[in-house]
Amino acid sequence: MFMRLTSVSGLVGAALCLAACVTKQPTDFNRPYALSEVEQKIVKFGVATSLKDPGSPIFGNMAASISDKGVVQVCGTVNAKNSYGAYTGLQPYLGVLATSGAGNKVFVVNGIAGPRYSAQAVIMTCAQRGIGGGIDS
């Protein structure tokens, strides 16, 4: 009896171990998304308003993806002035194109490389969202 109980508990333990080792498959897949001219302007406005000098941005590349749930994520680069009035060089940013409670499209910035986020962290997050497309150049 003792041997049988040990065998059963061993099998249960092995099953639990295997279950823990199985990686969870992603449930949200991203595919490329072409931003309209209006959407690009909304993104630029959202990024500009999050900067120290909203009148200073010079935009580089911009790319987007859309999830199977309809979430549009955007990554791009921007050159803007810092607190000293000097341009910083192209820095990557990321965010989400969303619809406000009033039904208007808005761009919510999740991060811009700088003091809070490294450029590599932003680029890696964009890649995880299915957006690469030269935003790091």
Sequence and secondary structure as in RCSB ss.txt:
>XXXX:A:sequence
MFMRLTSVSGLVGAALCLAACVTKQPTDFNRPYALSEVEQKIVKFGVATSLKDPGSPIFGNMAASISDKGVVQVC
GTVNAKNSYGAYTGLQPYLGVLATSGAGNKVFVVNGIAGPRYSAQAVIMTCAQRGIGGGIDS
>XXXX:A:secstr
 HHHHHHHHHHHHHHHHHHHHS    S  EEEE   HHHHHHHHHHHHHTSSSTT  EEEEEEEEEETT  EEEE
EEEE B TTS B   EEEEEEEEE TTS EEEEEEEEBTTTB HHHHHHHHHHTT  TTTT 
